[in-house]
Amino acid sequence: MDWMPPADAEPKPGQFLLSEPFLDDPWFGRKVVFLCDHDEQGSLGFVLNNGMGRNLTSLLPDAEQWGFDHEVHRGGPVHADSLFCLHRLGEEVEGSIPVLPGLWLGGEYDDLAVLINERGAKAGNVRFFAGYAGWGAGQLEGEMKQRSWYVHDAPVGSKLEVVMNSDPGDLWASMMKSKGGGYGRVTTWPTDPSLN
């Protein structure tokens, strides 16, 4: 069996992209990207396992009044100096974009702040990212043809758990193993194939 990603994979919004094991890239090597949007104009997602070692209040001082201080993750290299969020606070956040049943992207900061103040933002309700992973028209398809990504899907409940609550430390390896079969084997391969 060929353990490299298929060249004809077709990603869809709400799926995960798992980088192939030899991808030597500081942003995407052995990373998991949650794909929020994908169409003929391009693609947008967030790297789920790329912590930046900084909490929300260090980037957004107003967040001190919210009563929590979640870690902010590096979502990707595009607009890396801007803050983005995925949340489960629904359409009450004006301008939020539905991604999956029970999951929205962004929206008006003031609405988000009010809802967080009123209801709290326990772990699993809001996740913040600095920057995002973006591809122009046809770019992600080109990377698929180069076999850079595995496409991985899961039931909605499992997706929400991974997106909102996953431990980034071993996420790539655990998701590769969850594909079943022999995919767990690739997690033991070195990043540099010459060392194999």
C-alpha positions in Angstrom: 0.0 0.0 0.0 1.2 3.5 -0.8 1.2 5.6 2.4 1.6 8.9 0.6 -1.6 11.1 0.1 -3.6 10.4 -3.0 -3.0 12.9 -5.8 -6.7 13.2 -6.6 -8.0 14.0 -3.0 -10.8 16.6 -3.0 -10.9 18.7 0.2 -14.1 20.2 1.4 -15.0 22.7 4.1 -15.2 21.1 7.5 -12.5 18.6 6.8 -9.0 18.3 8.1 -5.7 18.5 6.2 -2.9 16.4 7.6 0.5 17.2 6.2 2.4 14.4 4.6 5.2 13.2 6.9 8.2 14.6 4.9 6.8 18.1 4.4 9.6 20.3 5.7 7.9 23.6 6.4 7.9 25.5 9.6 4.2 26.4 9.3 2.8 23.1 8.0 5.3 20.3 8.7 3.4 17.6 10.7 0.5 19.9 11.2 -3.3 19.6 11.2 -5.3 22.3 9.4 -9.0 22.6 9.9 -10.5 23.8 6.5 -13.2 26.4 7.0 -13.8 27.4 3.4 -12.8 25.9 0.1 -14.1 26.8 -3.4 -12.9 27.9 -6.8 -11.7 31.2 -5.4 -9.4 29.7 -2.8 -9.3 28.1 0.7 -9.0 29.2 4.3 -8.3 27.2 7.4 -6.5 27.2 10.8 -3.5 25.2 11.9 -4.7 23.4 15.1 -1.4 22.3 16.5 0.9 25.3 16.4 0.9 27.0 19.8 2.6 30.3 20.1 3.3 30.4 23.9 1.2 33.5 24.4 -2.2 33.9 26.0 -5.0 36.1 24.9 -4.5 38.9 27.4 -1.0 39.4 26.2 -2.3 40.2 22.7 -5.7 41.7 23.6 -5.6 43.6 27.0 -9.4 44.1 26.9 -9.7 40.3 27.4 -8.8 40.6 31.0 -12.4 41.5 31.8 -13.6 38.2 30.3 -12.3 36.1 33.1 -10.3 33.6 31.1 -7.0 33.7 29.4 -6.8 30.9 26.7 -3.7 30.3 24.7 -3.7 31.8 21.3 -2.5 29.5 18.5 -0.7 30.3 15.3 -3.4 29.8 12.8 -1.2 30.3 9.8 1.1 32.7 8.0 -1.6 34.9 6.4 -2.4 38.1 8.5 -0.3 36.6 11.3 -0.6 39.9 13.2 -4.4 39.7 13.3 -6.7 37.8 15.7 -9.3 35.3 14.5 -11.7 33.0 16.4 -13.8 29.9 16.0 -16.7 29.8 18.5 -19.8 28.0 19.5 -21.7 31.2 20.4 -23.9 31.1 17.4 -25.5 33.6 15.2 -25.9 36.0 18.1 -22.4 37.2 17.1 -23.3 39.4 14.2 -21.4 38.7 11.1 -20.3 35.3 12.2 -20.0 32.7 9.4 -21.3 29.2 10.0 -18.6 26.5 9.4 -20.3 23.4 10.8 -23.5 22.8 12.7 -22.6 24.3 16.1 -19.4 26.1 14.9 -19.0 29.6 13.6 -16.0 31.8 12.4 -15.5 35.3 13.6 -18.1 38.0 13.8 -18.4 41.4 15.5 -15.8 41.8 18.3 -18.3 43.8 20.5 -21.0 41.0 20.2 -18.4 38.4 21.0 -17.1 40.4 24.1 -20.7 40.9 25.4 -21.6 37.2 25.1 -18.3 36.1 26.7 -19.0 38.5 29.6 -22.5 37.3 30.0 -22.0 33.5 29.6 -18.3 33.0 30.1 -16.1 31.3 27.5 -15.2 28.0 29.0 -12.8 25.9 27.1 -14.5 24.5 24.1 -16.7 27.5 23.4 -14.1 29.9 21.9 -10.7 29.3 20.3 -8.4 32.1 19.2 -5.8 32.1 16.4 -3.2 34.6 15.2 -3.3 34.5 11.4 -4.8 31.8 9.2 -3.7 29.3 6.5 -4.9 30.6 3.1 -4.6 29.4 -0.5 -5.4 31.3 -3.7 -7.5 29.9 -6.5 -6.3 26.4 -7.5 -3.3 26.5 -5.1 -4.6 23.9 -2.6 -5.6 21.6 -5.5 -2.0 22.0 -6.8 -0.6 20.9 -3.4 -3.0 18.0 -3.5 -1.6 16.9 -6.8 1.9 17.1 -5.3 0.6 14.8 -2.5 1.3 17.3 0.3 -1.9 16.6 2.3 -4.0 13.8 3.5 -7.7 14.7 3.7 -9.4 13.5 6.8 -13.0 13.5 7.8 -14.9 12.6 10.9 -18.5 12.9 12.4 -19.5 16.4 13.3 -19.3 15.8 17.1 -15.7 14.5 16.7 -14.8 17.4 14.5 -16.0 19.9 17.1 -14.0 18.1 19.8 -10.8 18.2 17.8 -11.2 21.8 16.7 -12.2 23.2 20.1 -10.5 21.0 22.6 -7.6 19.1 21.1 -4.2 18.9 22.8 -1.9 20.2 20.1 1.1 18.2 21.3 0.4 14.9 19.5 -2.6 15.9 17.3 -1.0 15.1 13.9 0.1 11.6 15.1 -3.2 10.8 16.8 -5.2 11.9 13.7 -3.0 9.9 11.4 -3.5 6.9 13.5 -7.3 7.5 13.6 -7.3 7.1 9.8 -6.9 3.4 10.5 -5.1 0.7 8.6 -1.3 1.3 8.5 -1.5 5.1 8.6 0.0 5.1 12.1 3.2 3.8 10.6 4.0 7.1 9.0 4.1 8.8 12.4 7.3 6.9 13.1 9.1 8.0 9.9 11.7 10.8 10.3 10.9 14.1 8.6 14.0 13.7 6.5 13.5 10.6 4.3 17.2 10.1 4.0 17.3 9.2 7.7 14.7 6.4 7.2 
